[in-house]
Amino acid sequence: MLKSHYFYLCPDADGSWVLHKKGCSVLTGKREKRFIGSLYTTHQALAVARVHQTRVICCSDCLTSSERPAPRQAETQRKKAPVPLRHYGNERKE
Ligand SMILES: [Zn+2]
């Protein structure tokens, strides 16, 4: 069961636009905001937002990373951290 949310775009200082969900505390303080539509997912809202503006980023406050696609983790890059073996047999701190 998906619930729709109202999404807004706010201009950011560097010329990009920030995507917000209605009710966001950041959004409340903004003077300029543009309603882009009632959508079900952040992904969907982002797609719509990018039709209007080329540079759109998600608000880190209301659009948490849980809805974003997780970055792919390369299995091969799993680190085997080499543990340096040190042979300071008699090292002491005094
Ligand atoms: Zn927000």
PDB file of the backbone (N, CA, C, O) and the ligand in Angstrom, with CONECT records:
HET     ZN  A 101       1
ATOM      1  N   MET A   1       0.855  -1.200   0.000  1.00  0.00           N
ATOM      2  CA  MET A   1       0.000   0.000   0.000  1.00  0.00           C
ATOM      3  C   MET A   1       0.888   1.246   0.000  1.00  0.00           C
ATOM      4  O   MET A   1       1.573   1.544   0.978  1.00  0.00           O
ATOM      5  N   LEU A   2       0.856   1.931  -1.077  1.00  0.00           N
ATOM      6  CA  LEU A   2       1.680   3.126  -1.161  1.00  0.00           C
ATOM      7  C   LEU A   2       0.845   4.368  -0.895  1.00  0.00           C
ATOM      8  O   LEU A   2      -0.296   4.506  -1.336  1.00  0.00           O
ATOM      9  N   LYS A   3       1.460   5.233  -0.172  1.00  0.00           N
ATOM     10  CA  LYS A   3       0.811   6.487   0.151  1.00  0.00           C
ATOM     11  C   LYS A   3       1.526   7.575  -0.638  1.00  0.00           C
ATOM     12  O   LYS A   3       2.755   7.606  -0.699  1.00  0.00           O
ATOM     13  N   SER A   4       0.755   8.456  -1.233  1.00  0.00           N
ATOM     14  CA  SER A   4       1.404   9.506  -2.012  1.00  0.00           C
ATOM     15  C   SER A   4       1.828  10.664  -1.114  1.00  0.00           C
ATOM     16  O   SER A   4       1.263  10.906  -0.048  1.00  0.00           O
ATOM     17  N   HIS A   5       2.822  11.348  -1.584  1.00  0.00           N
ATOM     18  CA  HIS A   5       3.327  12.515  -0.864  1.00  0.00           C
ATOM     19  C   HIS A   5       3.388  13.691  -1.824  1.00  0.00           C
ATOM     20  O   HIS A   5       3.527  13.531  -3.037  1.00  0.00           O
ATOM     21  N   TYR A   6       3.282  14.860  -1.249  1.00  0.00           N
ATOM     22  CA  TYR A   6       3.458  16.064  -2.059  1.00  0.00           C
ATOM     23  C   TYR A   6       4.932  16.398  -2.099  1.00  0.00           C
ATOM     24  O   TYR A   6       5.604  16.447  -1.069  1.00  0.00           O
ATOM     25  N   PHE A   7       5.415  16.623  -3.281  1.00  0.00           N
ATOM     26  CA  PHE A   7       6.827  16.951  -3.443  1.00  0.00           C
ATOM     27  C   PHE A   7       7.017  18.376  -3.954  1.00  0.00           C
ATOM     28  O   PHE A   7       6.244  18.888  -4.763  1.00  0.00           O
ATOM     29  N   TYR A   8       8.055  18.975  -3.457  1.00  0.00           N
ATOM     30  CA  TYR A   8       8.364  20.357  -3.825  1.00  0.00           C
ATOM     31  C   TYR A   8       9.828  20.487  -4.210  1.00  0.00           C
ATOM     32  O   TYR A   8      10.681  19.705  -3.791  1.00  0.00           O
ATOM     33  N   LEU A   9      10.086  21.498  -5.018  1.00  0.00           N
ATOM     34  CA  LEU A   9      11.468  21.838  -5.348  1.00  0.00           C
ATOM     35  C   LEU A   9      11.783  23.212  -4.779  1.00  0.00           C
ATOM     36  O   LEU A   9      10.987  24.145  -4.879  1.00  0.00           O
ATOM     37  N   CYS A  10      12.947  23.312  -4.187  1.00  0.00           N
ATOM     38  CA  CYS A  10      13.416  24.601  -3.683  1.00  0.00           C
ATOM     39  C   CYS A  10      14.749  24.917  -4.325  1.00  0.00           C
ATOM     40  O   CYS A  10      15.607  24.043  -4.454  1.00  0.00           O
ATOM     41  N   PRO A  11      14.926  26.162  -4.728  1.00  0.00           N
ATOM     42  CA  PRO A  11      16.234  26.521  -5.307  1.00  0.00           C
ATOM     43  C   PRO A  11      17.314  26.501  -4.245  1.00  0.00           C
ATOM     44  O   PRO A  11      17.112  26.972  -3.126  1.00  0.00           O
ATOM     45  N   ASP A  12      18.449  25.960  -4.602  1.00  0.00           N
ATOM     46  CA  ASP A  12      19.573  25.910  -3.685  1.00  0.00           C
ATOM     47  C   ASP A  12      20.536  27.031  -4.025  1.00  0.00           C
ATOM     48  O   ASP A  12      20.477  27.606  -5.112  1.00  0.00           O
ATOM     49  N   ALA A  13      21.399  27.330  -3.113  1.00  0.00           N
ATOM     50  CA  ALA A  13      22.329  28.445  -3.284  1.00  0.00           C
ATOM     51  C   ALA A  13      23.232  28.288  -4.511  1.00  0.00           C
ATOM     52  O   ALA A  13      23.569  29.276  -5.164  1.00  0.00           O
ATOM     53  N   ASP A  14      23.613  27.080  -4.817  1.00  0.00           N
ATOM     54  CA  ASP A  14      24.564  26.882  -5.915  1.00  0.00           C
ATOM     55  C   ASP A  14      23.905  26.701  -7.282  1.00  0.00           C
ATOM     56  O   ASP A  14      24.569  26.337  -8.252  1.00  0.00           O
ATOM     57  N   GLY A  15      22.603  26.957  -7.356  1.00  0.00           N
ATOM     58  CA  GLY A  15      21.944  26.874  -8.648  1.00  0.00           C
ATOM     59  C   GLY A  15      21.229  25.563  -8.904  1.00  0.00           C
ATOM     60  O   GLY A  15      20.516  25.428  -9.898  1.00  0.00           O
ATOM     61  N   SER A  16      21.408  24.611  -8.035  1.00  0.00           N
ATOM     62  CA  SER A  16      20.679  23.355  -8.190  1.00  0.00           C
ATOM     63  C   SER A  16      19.362  23.437  -7.408  1.00  0.00           C
ATOM     64  O   SER A  16      19.091  24.424  -6.725  1.00  0.00           O
ATOM     65  N   TRP A  17      18.567  22.398  -7.521  1.00  0.00           N
ATOM     66  CA  TRP A  17      17.278  22.386  -6.848  1.00  0.00           C
ATOM     67  C   TRP A  17      17.211  21.229  -5.869  1.00  0.00           C
ATOM     68  O   TRP A  17      17.721  20.137  -6.123  1.00  0.00           O
ATOM     69  N   VAL A  18      16.578  21.495  -4.761  1.00  0.00           N
ATOM     70  CA  VAL A  18      16.484  20.460  -3.738  1.00  0.00           C
ATOM     71  C   VAL A  18      15.055  19.939  -3.679  1.00  0.00           C
ATOM     72  O   VAL A  18      14.090  20.698  -3.585  1.00  0.00           O
ATOM     73  N   LEU A  19      14.959  18.637  -3.738  1.00  0.00           N
ATOM     74  CA  LEU A  19      13.653  17.994  -3.696  1.00  0.00           C
ATOM     75  C   LEU A  19      13.241  17.736  -2.243  1.00  0.00           C
ATOM     76  O   LEU A  19      13.991  17.166  -1.452  1.00  0.00           O
ATOM     77  N   HIS A  20      12.031  18.172  -1.927  1.00  0.00           N
ATOM     78  CA  HIS A  20      11.508  17.991  -0.571  1.00  0.00           C
ATOM     79  C   HIS A  20      10.140  17.334  -0.593  1.00  0.00           C
ATOM     80  O   HIS A  20       9.408  17.385  -1.581  1.00  0.00           O
ATOM     81  N   LYS A  21       9.834  16.730   0.509  1.00  0.00           N
ATOM     82  CA  LYS A  21       8.513  16.200   0.741  1.00  0.00           C
ATOM     83  C   LYS A  21       7.745  17.203   1.592  1.00  0.00           C
ATOM     84  O   LYS A  21       8.330  17.917   2.405  1.00  0.00           O
ATOM     85  N   LYS A  22       6.457  17.250   1.403  1.00  0.00           N
ATOM     86  CA  LYS A  22       5.655  18.168   2.204  1.00  0.00           C
ATOM     87  C   LYS A  22       5.831  17.849   3.687  1.00  0.00           C
ATOM     88  O   LYS A  22       5.830  16.688   4.095  1.00  0.00           O
ATOM     89  N   GLY A  23       5.979  18.889   4.468  1.00  0.00           N
ATOM     90  CA  GLY A  23       6.126  18.692   5.898  1.00  0.00           C
ATOM     91  C   GLY A  23       7.567  18.775   6.367  1.00  0.00           C
ATOM     92  O   GLY A  23       7.838  18.770   7.567  1.00  0.00           O
ATOM     93  N   CYS A  24       8.490  18.851   5.420  1.00  0.00           N
ATOM     94  CA  CYS A  24       9.905  18.951   5.769  1.00  0.00           C
ATOM     95  C   CYS A  24      10.175  20.273   6.479  1.00  0.00           C
ATOM     96  O   CYS A  24       9.664  21.323   6.088  1.00  0.00           O
ATOM     97  N   SER A  25      10.974  20.199   7.513  1.00  0.00           N
ATOM     98  CA  SER A  25      11.259  21.410   8.286  1.00  0.00           C
ATOM     99  C   SER A  25      12.069  22.416   7.482  1.00  0.00           C
ATOM    100  O   SER A  25      11.938  23.625   7.673  1.00  0.00           O
ATOM    101  N   VAL A  26      12.897  21.917   6.594  1.00  0.00           N
ATOM    102  CA  VAL A  26      13.694  22.801   5.734  1.00  0.00           C
ATOM    103  C   VAL A  26      12.773  23.529   4.761  1.00  0.00           C
ATOM    104  O   VAL A  26      12.920  24.724   4.506  1.00  0.00           O
ATOM    105  N   LEU A  27      11.838  22.785   4.238  1.00  0.00           N
ATOM    106  CA  LEU A  27      10.897  23.332   3.259  1.00  0.00           C
ATOM    107  C   LEU A  27      10.040  24.439   3.860  1.00  0.00           C
ATOM    108  O   LEU A  27       9.741  25.431   3.196  1.00  0.00           O
ATOM    109  N   THR A  28       9.657  24.271   5.087  1.00  0.00           N
ATOM    110  CA  THR A  28       8.800  25.242   5.765  1.00  0.00           C
ATOM    111  C   THR A  28       9.429  26.628   5.811  1.00  0.00           C
ATOM    112  O   THR A  28       8.732  27.638   5.715  1.00  0.00           O
ATOM    113  N   GLY A  29      10.745  26.671   5.958  1.00  0.00           N
ATOM    114  CA  GLY A  29      11.417  27.952   6.057  1.00  0.00           C
ATOM    115  C   GLY A  29      11.755  28.597   4.721  1.00  0.00           C
ATOM    116  O   GLY A  29      12.244  29.726   4.672  1.00  0.00           O
ATOM    117  N   LYS A  30      11.491  27.872   3.636  1.00  0.00           N
ATOM    118  CA  LYS A  30      11.854  28.399   2.320  1.00  0.00           C
ATOM    119  C   LYS A  30      10.784  29.349   1.785  1.00  0.00           C
ATOM    120  O   LYS A  30       9.583  29.111   1.912  1.00  0.00           O
ATOM    121  N   ARG A  31      11.260  30.416   1.191  1.00  0.00           N
ATOM    122  CA  ARG A  31      10.316  31.374   0.608  1.00  0.00           C
ATOM    123  C   ARG A  31       9.838  30.884  -0.741  1.00  0.00           C
ATOM    124  O   ARG A  31       8.658  30.975  -1.078  1.00  0.00           O
ATOM    125  N   GLU A  32      10.778  30.367  -1.499  1.00  0.00           N
ATOM    126  CA  GLU A  32      10.422  29.937  -2.841  1.00  0.00           C
ATOM    127  C   GLU A  32      10.373  28.420  -2.928  1.00  0.00           C
ATOM    128  O   GLU A  32      11.358  27.733  -2.659  1.00  0.00           O
ATOM    129  N   LYS A  33       9.242  27.929  -3.296  1.00  0.00           N
ATOM    130  CA  LYS A  33       9.137  26.487  -3.500  1.00  0.00           C
ATOM    131  C   LYS A  33       8.143  26.212  -4.612  1.00  0.00           C
ATOM    132  O   LYS A  33       7.175  26.946  -4.813  1.00  0.00           O
ATOM    133  N   ARG A  34       8.409  25.152  -5.314  1.00  0.00           N
ATOM    134  CA  ARG A  34       7.537  24.802  -6.434  1.00  0.00           C
ATOM    135  C   ARG A  34       6.975  23.407  -6.237  1.00  0.00           C
ATOM    136  O   ARG A  34       7.714  22.434  -6.084  1.00  0.00           O
ATOM    137  N   PHE A  35       5.684  23.333  -6.244  1.00  0.00           N
ATOM    138  CA  PHE A  35       5.020  22.056  -6.122  1.00  0.00           C
ATOM    139  C   PHE A  35       5.156  21.301  -7.437  1.00  0.00           C
ATOM    140  O   PHE A  35       4.816  21.820  -8.500  1.00  0.00           O
ATOM    141  N   ILE A  36       5.653  20.082  -7.356  1.00  0.00           N
ATOM    142  CA  ILE A  36       5.822  19.348  -8.615  1.00  0.00           C
ATOM    143  C   ILE A  36       4.801  18.234  -8.786  1.00  0.00           C
ATOM    144  O   ILE A  36       4.589  17.748  -9.897  1.00  0.00           O
ATOM    145  N   GLY A  37       4.169  17.829  -7.692  1.00  0.00           N
ATOM    146  CA  GLY A  37       3.145  16.818  -7.840  1.00  0.00           C
ATOM    147  C   GLY A  37       3.019  15.914  -6.639  1.00  0.00           C
ATOM    148  O   GLY A  37       3.819  15.958  -5.705  1.00  0.00           O
ATOM    149  N   SER A  38       1.998  15.098  -6.694  1.00  0.00           N
ATOM    150  CA  SER A  38       1.748  14.129  -5.647  1.00  0.00           C
ATOM    151  C   SER A  38       2.239  12.773  -6.152  1.00  0.00           C
ATOM    152  O   SER A  38       1.687  12.201  -7.091  1.00  0.00           O
ATOM    153  N   LEU A  39       3.271  12.289  -5.515  1.00  0.00           N
ATOM    154  CA  LEU A  39       3.916  11.079  -6.021  1.00  0.00           C
ATOM    155  C   LEU A  39       4.131  10.049  -4.921  1.00  0.00           C
ATOM    156  O   LEU A  39       4.064  10.353  -3.730  1.00  0.00           O
ATOM    157  N   TYR A  40       4.387   8.845  -5.350  1.00  0.00           N
ATOM    158  CA  TYR A  40       4.476   7.742  -4.396  1.00  0.00           C
ATOM    159  C   TYR A  40       5.865   7.478  -3.843  1.00  0.00           C
ATOM    160  O   TYR A  40       6.028   7.102  -2.682  1.00  0.00           O
ATOM    161  N   THR A  41       6.845   7.675  -4.679  1.00  0.00           N
ATOM    162  CA  THR A  41       8.202   7.384  -4.208  1.00  0.00           C
ATOM    163  C   THR A  41       9.139   8.549  -4.508  1.00  0.00           C
ATOM    164  O   THR A  41       8.878   9.384  -5.375  1.00  0.00           O
ATOM    165  N   THR A  42      10.210   8.571  -3.779  1.00  0.00           N
ATOM    166  CA  THR A  42      11.233   9.587  -3.992  1.00  0.00           C
ATOM    167  C   THR A  42      11.812   9.456  -5.391  1.00  0.00           C
ATOM    168  O   THR A  42      12.099  10.444  -6.067  1.00  0.00           O
ATOM    169  N   HIS A  43      11.974   8.211  -5.801  1.00  0.00           N
ATOM    170  CA  HIS A  43      12.516   7.948  -7.122  1.00  0.00           C
ATOM    171  C   HIS A  43      11.641   8.567  -8.214  1.00  0.00           C
ATOM    172  O   HIS A  43      12.131   9.184  -9.161  1.00  0.00           O
ATOM    173  N   GLN A  44      10.340   8.381  -8.050  1.00  0.00           N
ATOM    174  CA  GLN A  44       9.369   8.922  -8.990  1.00  0.00           C
ATOM    175  C   GLN A  44       9.416  10.455  -8.982  1.00  0.00           C
ATOM    176  O   GLN A  44       9.414  11.102 -10.029  1.00  0.00           O
ATOM    177  N   ALA A  45       9.457  11.002  -7.792  1.00  0.00           N
ATOM    178  CA  ALA A  45       9.493  12.456  -7.648  1.00  0.00           C
ATOM    179  C   ALA A  45      10.753  13.038  -8.265  1.00  0.00           C
ATOM    180  O   ALA A  45      10.739  14.108  -8.875  1.00  0.00           O
ATOM    181  N   LEU A  46      11.824  12.314  -8.091  1.00  0.00           N
ATOM    182  CA  LEU A  46      13.094  12.757  -8.646  1.00  0.00           C
ATOM    183  C   LEU A  46      13.033  12.774 -10.174  1.00  0.00           C
ATOM    184  O   LEU A  46      13.568  13.677 -10.817  1.00  0.00           O
ATOM    185  N   ALA A  47      12.385  11.781 -10.736  1.00  0.00           N
ATOM    186  CA  ALA A  47      12.234  11.712 -12.183  1.00  0.00           C
ATOM    187  C   ALA A  47      11.408  12.890 -12.700  1.00  0.00           C
ATOM    188  O   ALA A  47      11.742  13.495 -13.719  1.00  0.00           O
ATOM    189  N   VAL A  48      10.343  13.203 -11.998  1.00  0.00           N
ATOM    190  CA  VAL A  48       9.494  14.333 -12.383  1.00  0.00           C
ATOM    191  C   VAL A  48      10.256  15.645 -12.213  1.00  0.00           C
ATOM    192  O   VAL A  48      10.200  16.532 -13.066  1.00  0.00           O
ATOM    193  N   ALA A  49      10.960  15.745 -11.103  1.00  0.00           N
ATOM    194  CA  ALA A  49      11.721  16.962 -10.822  1.00  0.00           C
ATOM    195  C   ALA A  49      12.754  17.232 -11.905  1.00  0.00           C
ATOM    196  O   ALA A  49      13.016  18.379 -12.269  1.00  0.00           O
ATOM    197  N   ARG A  50      13.331  16.158 -12.407  1.00  0.00           N
ATOM    198  CA  ARG A  50      14.383  16.309 -13.426  1.00  0.00           C
ATOM    199  C   ARG A  50      13.822  16.680 -14.793  1.00  0.00           C
ATOM    200  O   ARG A  50      14.564  17.071 -15.694  1.00  0.00           O
ATOM    201  N   VAL A  51      12.516  16.554 -14.936  1.00  0.00           N
ATOM    202  CA  VAL A  51      11.884  17.046 -16.157  1.00  0.00           C
ATOM    203  C   VAL A  51      11.874  18.579 -16.114  1.00  0.00           C
ATOM    204  O   VAL A  51      12.040  19.252 -17.131  1.00  0.00           O
ATOM    205  N   HIS A  52      11.677  19.098 -14.914  1.00  0.00           N
ATOM    206  CA  HIS A  52      11.619  20.550 -14.733  1.00  0.00           C
ATOM    207  C   HIS A  52      13.005  21.182 -14.634  1.00  0.00           C
ATOM    208  O   HIS A  52      13.272  22.228 -15.224  1.00  0.00           O
ATOM    209  N   GLN A  53      13.863  20.535 -13.888  1.00  0.00           N
ATOM    210  CA  GLN A  53      15.183  21.087 -13.621  1.00  0.00           C
ATOM    211  C   GLN A  53      16.234  20.019 -13.866  1.00  0.00           C
ATOM    212  O   GLN A  53      16.014  18.834 -13.615  1.00  0.00           O
ATOM    213  N   THR A  54      17.371  20.459 -14.357  1.00  0.00           N
ATOM    214  CA  THR A  54      18.397  19.471 -14.666  1.00  0.00           C
ATOM    215  C   THR A  54      19.186  19.041 -13.436  1.00  0.00           C
ATOM    216  O   THR A  54      19.597  17.888 -13.309  1.00  0.00           O
ATOM    217  N   ARG A  55      19.382  19.983 -12.549  1.00  0.00           N
ATOM    218  CA  ARG A  55      20.185  19.645 -11.373  1.00  0.00           C
ATOM    219  C   ARG A  55      19.296  19.549 -10.136  1.00  0.00           C
ATOM    220  O   ARG A  55      18.930  20.550  -9.520  1.00  0.00           O
ATOM    221  N   VAL A  56      18.976  18.343  -9.810  1.00  0.00           N
ATOM    222  CA  VAL A  56      18.100  18.122  -8.659  1.00  0.00           C
ATOM    223  C   VAL A  56      18.778  17.173  -7.678  1.00  0.00           C
ATOM    224  O   VAL A  56      19.290  16.116  -8.049  1.00  0.00           O
ATOM    225  N   ILE A  57      18.762  17.580  -6.436  1.00  0.00           N
ATOM    226  CA  ILE A  57      19.300  16.695  -5.403  1.00  0.00           C
ATOM    227  C   ILE A  57      18.228  16.457  -4.349  1.00  0.00           C
ATOM    228  O   ILE A  57      17.301  17.255  -4.215  1.00  0.00           O
ATOM    229  N   CYS A  58      18.345  15.387  -3.618  1.00  0.00           N
ATOM    230  CA  CYS A  58      17.376  15.068  -2.582  1.00  0.00           C
ATOM    231  C   CYS A  58      17.749  15.780  -1.285  1.00  0.00           C
ATOM    232  O   CYS A  58      18.922  15.891  -0.927  1.00  0.00           O
ATOM    233  N   CYS A  59      16.735  16.248  -0.605  1.00  0.00           N
ATOM    234  CA  CYS A  59      16.954  16.852   0.696  1.00  0.00           C
ATOM    235  C   CYS A  59      17.432  15.765   1.658  1.00  0.00           C
ATOM    236  O   CYS A  59      16.857  14.679   1.726  1.00  0.00           O
ATOM    237  N   SER A  60      18.472  16.073   2.382  1.00  0.00           N
ATOM    238  CA  SER A  60      19.015  15.062   3.293  1.00  0.00           C
ATOM    239  C   SER A  60      18.183  14.968   4.565  1.00  0.00           C
ATOM    240  O   SER A  60      18.370  14.074   5.391  1.00  0.00           O
ATOM    241  N   ASP A  61      17.273  15.902   4.698  1.00  0.00           N
ATOM    242  CA  ASP A  61      16.444  15.947   5.903  1.00  0.00           C
ATOM    243  C   ASP A  61      15.190  15.091   5.780  1.00  0.00           C
ATOM    244  O   ASP A  61      14.902  14.261   6.643  1.00  0.00           O
ATOM    245  N   CYS A  62      14.451  15.302   4.698  1.00  0.00           N
ATOM    246  CA  CYS A  62      13.169  14.600   4.572  1.00  0.00           C
ATOM    247  C   CYS A  62      13.236  13.401   3.638  1.00  0.00           C
ATOM    248  O   CYS A  62      12.407  12.496   3.739  1.00  0.00           O
ATOM    249  N   LEU A  63      14.177  13.379   2.762  1.00  0.00           N
ATOM    250  CA  LEU A  63      14.296  12.249   1.846  1.00  0.00           C
ATOM    251  C   LEU A  63      15.517  11.434   2.234  1.00  0.00           C
ATOM    252  O   LEU A  63      16.632  11.656   1.760  1.00  0.00           O
ATOM    253  N   THR A  64      15.266  10.520   3.080  1.00  0.00           N
ATOM    254  CA  THR A  64      16.372   9.749   3.615  1.00  0.00           C
ATOM    255  C   THR A  64      16.889   8.750   2.594  1.00  0.00           C
ATOM    256  O   THR A  64      16.207   8.414   1.626  1.00  0.00           O
ATOM    257  N   SER A  65      18.075   8.295   2.823  1.00  0.00           N
ATOM    258  CA  SER A  65      18.734   7.405   1.870  1.00  0.00           C
ATOM    259  C   SER A  65      18.041   6.050   1.749  1.00  0.00           C
ATOM    260  O   SER A  65      18.342   5.281   0.835  1.00  0.00           O
ATOM    261  N   SER A  66      17.125   5.754   2.653  1.00  0.00           N
ATOM    262  CA  SER A  66      16.468   4.446   2.613  1.00  0.00           C
ATOM    263  C   SER A  66      15.653   4.248   1.340  1.00  0.00           C
ATOM    264  O   SER A  66      15.440   3.118   0.900  1.00  0.00           O
ATOM    265  N   GLU A  67      15.204   5.340   0.759  1.00  0.00           N
ATOM    266  CA  GLU A  67      14.396   5.217  -0.443  1.00  0.00           C
ATOM    267  C   GLU A  67      15.228   5.290  -1.715  1.00  0.00           C
ATOM    268  O   GLU A  67      14.739   5.034  -2.815  1.00  0.00           O
ATOM    269  N   ARG A  68      16.452   5.632  -1.545  1.00  0.00           N
ATOM    270  CA  ARG A  68      17.314   5.720  -2.705  1.00  0.00           C
ATOM    271  C   ARG A  68      17.904   4.349  -3.011  1.00  0.00           C
ATOM    272  O   ARG A  68      18.094   3.537  -2.105  1.00  0.00           O
ATOM    273  N   PRO A  69      18.184   4.095  -4.247  1.00  0.00           N
ATOM    274  CA  PRO A  69      18.819   2.806  -4.545  1.00  0.00           C
ATOM    275  C   PRO A  69      20.187   2.728  -3.882  1.00  0.00           C
ATOM    276  O   PRO A  69      20.995   3.653  -3.968  1.00  0.00           O
ATOM    277  N   ALA A  70      20.417   1.633  -3.238  1.00  0.00           N
ATOM    278  CA  ALA A  70      21.681   1.472  -2.534  1.00  0.00           C
ATOM    279  C   ALA A  70      22.828   1.373  -3.524  1.00  0.00           C
ATOM    280  O   ALA A  70      22.709   0.730  -4.567  1.00  0.00           O
ATOM    281  N   PRO A  71      23.915   2.001  -3.197  1.00  0.00           N
ATOM    282  CA  PRO A  71      25.069   1.912  -4.096  1.00  0.00           C
ATOM    283  C   PRO A  71      25.574   0.482  -4.171  1.00  0.00           C
ATOM    284  O   PRO A  71      25.637  -0.232  -3.170  1.00  0.00           O
ATOM    285  N   ARG A  72      25.923   0.094  -5.354  1.00  0.00           N
ATOM    286  CA  ARG A  72      26.394  -1.272  -5.552  1.00  0.00           C
ATOM    287  C   ARG A  72      27.736  -1.489  -4.887  1.00  0.00           C
ATOM    288  O   ARG A  72      28.670  -0.700  -5.028  1.00  0.00           O
ATOM    289  N   GLN A  73      27.792  -2.552  -4.181  1.00  0.00           N
ATOM    290  CA  GLN A  73      29.065  -2.855  -3.548  1.00  0.00           C
ATOM    291  C   GLN A  73      29.729  -3.972  -4.326  1.00  0.00           C
ATOM    292  O   GLN A  73      29.217  -5.085  -4.445  1.00  0.00           O
ATOM    293  N   ALA A  74      30.867  -3.633  -4.838  1.00  0.00           N
ATOM    294  CA  ALA A  74      31.595  -4.632  -5.605  1.00  0.00           C
ATOM    295  C   ALA A  74      32.111  -5.715  -4.666  1.00  0.00           C
ATOM    296  O   ALA A  74      32.853  -5.458  -3.719  1.00  0.00           O
ATOM    297  N   GLU A  75      31.691  -6.918  -4.967  1.00  0.00           N
ATOM    298  CA  GLU A  75      32.079  -8.043  -4.114  1.00  0.00           C
ATOM    299  C   GLU A  75      33.595  -8.203  -4.051  1.00  0.00           C
ATOM    300  O   GLU A  75      34.178  -8.561  -3.028  1.00  0.00           O
ATOM    301  N   THR A  76      34.195  -7.921  -5.195  1.00  0.00           N
ATOM    302  CA  THR A  76      35.637  -8.120  -5.278  1.00  0.00           C
ATOM    303  C   THR A  76      36.408  -7.110  -4.443  1.00  0.00           C
ATOM    304  O   THR A  76      37.576  -7.307  -4.107  1.00  0.00           O
ATOM    305  N   GLN A  77      35.714  -6.017  -4.118  1.00  0.00           N
ATOM    306  CA  GLN A  77      36.431  -4.980  -3.377  1.00  0.00           C
ATOM    307  C   GLN A  77      36.355  -5.165  -1.866  1.00  0.00           C
ATOM    308  O   GLN A  77      36.789  -4.318  -1.085  1.00  0.00           O
ATOM    309  N   ARG A  78      35.798  -6.281  -1.495  1.00  0.00           N
ATOM    310  CA  ARG A  78      35.756  -6.549  -0.063  1.00  0.00           C
ATOM    311  C   ARG A  78      37.189  -6.622   0.450  1.00  0.00           C
ATOM    312  O   ARG A  78      38.009  -7.423   0.001  1.00  0.00           O
ATOM    313  N   LYS A  79      37.433  -5.788   1.366  1.00  0.00           N
ATOM    314  CA  LYS A  79      38.822  -5.644   1.788  1.00  0.00           C
ATOM    315  C   LYS A  79      39.266  -6.707   2.782  1.00  0.00           C
ATOM    316  O   LYS A  79      38.595  -7.019   3.767  1.00  0.00           O
ATOM    317  N   LYS A  80      40.388  -7.219   2.475  1.00  0.00           N
ATOM    318  CA  LYS A  80      41.058  -8.052   3.458  1.00  0.00           C
ATOM    319  C   LYS A  80      42.135  -7.162   4.018  1.00  0.00           C
ATOM    320  O   LYS A  80      43.245  -7.091   3.490  1.00  0.00           O
ATOM    321  N   ALA A  81      41.805  -6.500   5.070  1.00  0.00           N
ATOM    322  CA  ALA A  81      42.770  -5.571   5.626  1.00  0.00           C
ATOM    323  C   ALA A  81      43.983  -6.317   6.133  1.00  0.00           C
ATOM    324  O   ALA A  81      43.906  -7.141   7.045  1.00  0.00           O
ATOM    325  N   PRO A  82      45.094  -6.005   5.520  1.00  0.00           N
ATOM    326  CA  PRO A  82      46.298  -6.680   5.992  1.00  0.00           C
ATOM    327  C   PRO A  82      46.690  -6.177   7.376  1.00  0.00           C
ATOM    328  O   PRO A  82      46.873  -4.980   7.598  1.00  0.00           O
ATOM    329  N   VAL A  83      46.808  -7.096   8.265  1.00  0.00           N
ATOM    330  CA  VAL A  83      47.208  -6.695   9.608  1.00  0.00           C
ATOM    331  C   VAL A  83      48.715  -6.781   9.690  1.00  0.00           C
ATOM    332  O   VAL A  83      49.299  -7.860   9.589  1.00  0.00           O
ATOM    333  N   PRO A  84      49.333  -5.634   9.873  1.00  0.00           N
ATOM    334  CA  PRO A  84      50.804  -5.675   9.934  1.00  0.00           C
ATOM    335  C   PRO A  84      51.265  -6.439  11.170  1.00  0.00           C
ATOM    336  O   PRO A  84      50.812  -6.226  12.294  1.00  0.00           O
ATOM    337  N   LEU A  85      52.147  -7.295  10.899  1.00  0.00           N
ATOM    338  CA  LEU A  85      52.712  -8.053  12.016  1.00  0.00           C
ATOM    339  C   LEU A  85      53.966  -7.347  12.489  1.00  0.00           C
ATOM    340  O   LEU A  85      54.889  -7.088  11.717  1.00  0.00           O
ATOM    341  N   ARG A  86      53.974  -7.065  13.683  1.00  0.00           N
ATOM    342  CA  ARG A  86      55.152  -6.376  14.209  1.00  0.00           C
ATOM    343  C   ARG A  86      55.810  -7.251  15.252  1.00  0.00           C
ATOM    344  O   ARG A  86      55.167  -7.938  16.046  1.00  0.00           O
ATOM    345  N   HIS A  87      57.062  -7.190  15.205  1.00  0.00           N
ATOM    346  CA  HIS A  87      57.792  -8.041  16.126  1.00  0.00           C
ATOM    347  C   HIS A  87      58.590  -7.214  17.104  1.00  0.00           C
ATOM    348  O   HIS A  87      59.802  -7.363  17.253  1.00  0.00           O
ATOM    349  N   TYR A  88      57.881  -6.361  17.746  1.00  0.00           N
ATOM    350  CA  TYR A  88      58.567  -5.592  18.779  1.00  0.00           C
ATOM    351  C   TYR A  88      58.366  -6.338  20.091  1.00  0.00           C
ATOM    352  O   TYR A  88      57.616  -5.920  20.973  1.00  0.00           O
ATOM    353  N   GLY A  89      59.014  -7.369  20.170  1.00  0.00           N
ATOM    354  CA  GLY A  89      58.811  -8.253  21.315  1.00  0.00           C
ATOM    355  C   GLY A  89      58.899  -7.575  22.664  1.00  0.00           C
ATOM    356  O   GLY A  89      58.126  -7.868  23.576  1.00  0.00           O
ATOM    357  N   ASN A  90      59.833  -6.681  22.777  1.00  0.00           N
ATOM    358  CA  ASN A  90      60.052  -6.131  24.119  1.00  0.00           C
ATOM    359  C   ASN A  90      59.664  -4.659  24.230  1.00  0.00           C
ATOM    360  O   ASN A  90      60.155  -3.930  25.091  1.00  0.00           O
ATOM    361  N   GLU A  91      58.767  -4.245  23.334  1.00  0.00           N
ATOM    362  CA  GLU A  91      58.378  -2.833  23.376  1.00  0.00           C
ATOM    363  C   GLU A  91      57.554  -2.556  24.631  1.00  0.00           C
ATOM    364  O   GLU A  91      56.602  -3.268  24.952  1.00  0.00           O
ATOM    365  N   ARG A  92      57.936  -1.546  25.291  1.00  0.00           N
ATOM    366  CA  ARG A  92      57.227  -1.180  26.513  1.00  0.00           C
ATOM    367  C   ARG A  92      57.046   0.317  26.574  1.00  0.00           C
ATOM    368  O   ARG A  92      57.893   1.085  26.117  1.00  0.00           O
ATOM    369  N   LYS A  93      55.955   0.708  27.133  1.00  0.00           N
ATOM    370  CA  LYS A  93      55.773   2.145  27.379  1.00  0.00           C
ATOM    371  C   LYS A  93      55.909   2.384  28.862  1.00  0.00           C
ATOM    372  O   LYS A  93      55.248   1.753  29.687  1.00  0.00           O
ATOM    373  N   GLU A  94      56.778   3.308  29.170  1.00  0.00           N
ATOM    374  CA  GLU A  94      56.953   3.561  30.599  1.00  0.00           C
ATOM    375  C   GLU A  94      56.829   5.020  30.921  1.00  0.00           C
ATOM    376  O   GLU A  94      56.950   5.408  32.083  1.00  0.00           O
TER     377      GLU A  94
HETATM  378 ZN    ZN A 101      13.434  18.389   2.930  1.00  0.00          ZN2+
END
